[in-house]
């Protein structure tokens, strides 16, 4: 009878390479052709890849993925750990989206993709299957190949980076790596495979529920909102809770650790986050300044040429736009259009005889923009029209 192969770190790296190759050349085409059901097949494929290593190396599954009875302390510790990491990940996501607004388009595309099937089907594909299949791969087999490393912190960091790279998304790398770090910590400290599976399911189920609520009314939602600096300040203030939550989660999950310094470190981090959040929030309020504002009256008919104004943005940042129109008589249709210098429309609210509309926060680069008012109607008699426009910077360095 042949002997088993000892777990080696390079086996885990090789497994990651095989999994990424499968994503690129197998999973993506399946998802393009079969949508969410292709995603389900992707997860099953990852599970088969993961299980191939223990089978070929003759490892015992109970050693690769130890399963124990879940204690009350471990269950509530996992919930608290999830709550803390939920805040951290959302804060980091907000910061990334502030500097790289393209992240919002990625999130919008994912949300639109998920709602193409009924919610309970999506729940199985997005939460149940990854909670099992991806955990077998990462917190099971790949983590098992890293067990020879003496430093638990090094192992958690390595598996976190691997988990982030696996998702093949530069915008989501850091948030995903943070989750991967926490899941690996959970597995190492409890030696119970059920807990990272539960955490992974909970994380994906909550995200799916939130996304489904936002996207279920439309198969395609345009990601027009931008992240304002004040939102980052608010999230950092909220993140003040996380050091305490992590402290209590650690006491429940790892009771043998009794370092008195942990409490003081948690307090210091909470104070630092609060001061940083308040500072950023105050800065975002202080930088609020009106770049351009006007109210103009015109006597127009159905032959009136468009009224145009150049808008000079001398500083890149987060802005708020307001457009308002009032008519003497409801016969002239007015359309407002805020455009960049290439003619690309940034804000084009529904036209009408009278309306007020605003957009923000929206990120604008430094440059020259234009606000244009067009008039159309069924009368050649002059009609008095009042229209207004305001551009205000609400955040930026």
N, C-alpha and C positions, 0 to 999 in steps of 0.2 A: 504494500500500500504506500503510495507516494506521500511525502511529507508536505505540510503546508508551507507556503512562502511567507517569510516574516514581513510584517507591514513596513514599507519604506516610503519616505516622503515623495520620491519620484514617481511612485505608482499613482499617488493622488494627483500629481501634476499631469501625468499622462492621461488620467481619467478626465481631468478638466479639458484638455486639448481635444479628446474624443467627443466630449459633450458639446463643446463650442463648434466643432466641425459638423456635428449633427444638427445644431441650430442653424448654421449657415446654409448647409446644402440639403438638409432634409426638412427641418421644422418650418423654416420660412416659406418654402414653396407650398407645404401642406396648409399653412395658415392663409396664404394668398388664395388658394383654391377652395379651401373648405372652411375658412373663417374660424369661429370659436371651436368647432369640432376638430379642426386641424390643431388648435392649441391643446385640446384634450389628448390627441394622439402624440403631441410633442411631450407632454408630461409622462405618458406611458413609455415612450421611447427612452426618456431620461431614466426612468425606473429600471428598465431592462439593462441600460448601460451601467447603472450603479450596481445592480445585482450580479453583473458579469464578473466583476473583480473578486468578490468573495467566493464565487463559484470556481473561478480559475485558480485562485490562490489558496483555496480550501480553508477559508476562514469561517469560524462559527458565527452565525448571524446574531446569536445572543451576546457575543462579545463585541461585535461591530455595532449593534443597536440594542443595548441592554434596556429591558423594560421592567419597571417596578410598579408597585402600587403607589398611586399619587397621594401624598399626605396633604392634610389641610394647609400646613405651612407652605409647602411647595406650590400648591394651587394658588393661594392668595399672593404668595411672593411673585409668581409668574404674572398675575394680573397687575400688580403694582409695577413690576418691571415693564410690562407692556404700556401702561399709562405714561410712565416717565419717558420711555423711548418714543412714544407717539408724539409727545410734545417736542422732544429734541429733533426728531426727523422732520416734523412740519416746520420747525424754526429754520433748520438748515435748508429745507426746500424753498422756503420763502426768500432766504438770502440769495440762493443760487438763481431763483427766478427774477430777483431784482436786477442782478447783473447780466443775466442771460434770459431775456423774455421768451426765447425760443422754447424753453422748458415747458411753458404753458401750452404750446401747440402740441408737444409730445403727449402731455397729460390729456388734452382734449381728444387727440386721436385714439388713445387707449380707451377713454371713456366711451367714445362712439363705437368702438369695436366691441366692447363688453356688452352693450345693450342690444346687440343684434340677436340675442337669444333670450328666452324667458329668465327671470331672476333666479329661480331655483336651479335651472340648468347652468347658468353663469356661476352660481355659488359652488357647484360641484367642480366646474372646470377651473375657476379662478382661485378658490380657497381650499377645497377638499383635496384635489389632486396635487397641487403644489405643496400643500402641507405634508403630504406623505412622500411624494416622488422626489421633490427637491431636498427634503430632509434626509431621506435615505442616501442620496448622493453626497450631501455636504456634511451634515452633522452625524451621518452614519459612516459611509465608506471613506470619504476624503479625510475627515477628522481622525478616523482610525489609523490612517497612514502617517499621521503627524504625531502619534502618541509617544514616539521616542524622544521628542524634544523635551528638555527639562523645564523650560520656561512656559508656563501656561499662558502668560500674556503674549508671548511670541506666537504660540499656536492660535490664539484667538485673533490676533492681528493678521496672520497669514490666511486663515480661513475666511476672515472678513474681506480681505482684498480679493481673494479668489471668488467669493460670492458676488462682490461688486462687479468684477470683470465679466463674470458669467452672463450678466444681464445685458451686456453689449450696448450700453447707453451712457454716453459721457455725462449727460445731465443728471442721471439717476445713480451714478456710481457711488458718490459719497453717502446719500441716504440709504442705499441698499447695503453698502458696506457696514454702516452703523448697525443696521438690523442684523446683518450676518455676524457681527461681533457679539451682539447681545444673545443671539441664538446659540452661538458657540459657548459663551459663558454659561448659559443655562444648562447646556448638555454636560460640560465639564464639571460644574459644581454639583449637579444632582445625579449624574450618571443614570438618567431616566429619559429614554428617547421619546416618551409620550409628551413631555413638557415642551420641547421645541416644536413638535408637531402641532400641539395645541396652540402655542404662541403664533406660529406661522399661519395656521388656519384663522385665528382671531384677527391678526393683522390684515390679511387679505380680505376677509369677510367684511370688516369695518370699512376698508377702502372701497370695496365693491359697492356696499350699500350707499355710501356717500356719493360715489360716482353715478350709480344707477338713479339715485334721486335727482341728480343734476341733469343727466343726459336722457332719461327715459322718455321725455316728451318729444324728443327729436333725435333722429338717427345721426344728425350732424350738427354740432354746436360750434360756433365760431369762437375761438379764444381771443377776445378783444381786450379783456381786462389786463392791466399791468399791476405789478406789485409796487405800492408806495412805500417810502422809507418809514413812514409812521407805523405801518403794519409790522415791519421788522422789529421796531421798538416795542410794540405791544406783545409780540411773540417772545421776545427776550425777557420781558417782565413776567410773562406767564411761565417761562422756563425757570424762573426762580424756584418753582416748586420741585423741579426735577432732582436736585442734589438730595433733598430730604426723602423723596420717593425712592431713589436708588439706595439710600442708606437703609431704609426699612426693608426694601426688597432683599438687599444683601444679608440682613440679619435673619430673614426667614429662609432664604435659600442656602446660606452659608453660615450657619450659626457658630461654627467652630472658630471663625475669624472674630476676634474680640480686640480690635485695635482702637484704642481710645482716640487716636488722631482722626479716625474716619468722621466722627461727629463734627469736629472743628473744621475739617476740610469741606464737608457738606455746607456748613454755615458760611464759610468764606466764599465758596463758589456761588451760593445763593445771593450773597451781598453783591458780589462782582457782577452777576447777571442783572440784578435789579438796577444797579448804578449805570451799567452799560445800556440797558434797555431804556431807562428814563432819559439818559443823555441823548440817545439816537432819536427818541420820540420828541424831545424838546427841540432838537436840531431840525427835525422835519417840520415842526410848526413854525420855527423861526424863519425857515427858508421860504415859507409861503409868500409869494409876491406876484402881483398882477403884472403880466408882461404887456398885455394890450387889452383895452376895453373901449368900446364905443357904442353909442346908440345913434341911429341915423334915420331921418325921415325922408321919404321919396314919394313923389306923385307918379304913379306908374300905370301903364295900360298893357295890353297884350303885345305891344311892339317895343317895350322898354328893354334896352340892352342890359346884360348882367352887370351887377355892381361888384367890383373886386377890390380887395385890400391885401397888400403884402403884409405878412406877419413875420417879423424877425425874431428867431429864437437864438439868443447869443450864448446859451448854456444848456448842454444836454442834461436831461433830468426827467422827473415825473411831473406830468402836467394834468390840469383839469380844464375842460372846455365847456362853454355855455353858449347856446344860441337861442334867441327868442324872436318871435315875429308877431306883430299885431296889425290888423287891417281895419280900415274905416268901414269897409263893407266886405262881406265874405264872398268875393267873386274872383279875386286874384289868387292863384296858387303860387306860393313861394317855396323855392327849394334852396336849402343851404348846403354848401359843400366845402369842407376844410381839406386841403390837399397839400402834398409836399411839392417840391420844385419839379418833380418829374410828372406831376399830374395824377399821382396815385391818391385815391380818396382815403382819408384817415377817419373822417367823421361826416356822415351823410344821413342826418336824421330824416324821418318820414316827413315829406312835404305836406303842406296844407295851407289853409287860409290863415290860421293862427296856431302857433305851437310854441312850447318851451322844451328844450332838450339839453341834456348835458352828457358828457362822456369823461370818464376818468376813474381811477388813475390811468394815464397812458404815457408811455415812454416816447420822448421826442429827442432826436439828435439835433445838434447845433446846425442851423441853416435857415433858409428863407422858405416860408410856407405861404399859403394863400387861402383866404376865405372868400367864397363866391356866393352871391345871391342871384338866383334866376327867377323870373316872373312869367307866369303864364295864366291866361284866363279868357273868358268869353266876352270881354267888353273893351271898347275903344275909348271909353270915358276914363279920365284920370281918377285913380283911387289912391288915397293916402295910405302909405304903408310905413310902419315903424319896425325896424329890425335892429337887433343888438347882438354883440359878440364879445365874449370875454375869454381870455387865455390866462391861466394862473399857474405858476410853478408851485408845487406842493412838496417837492422832495428832490434831493440831489446834492452832490458834494461839489 
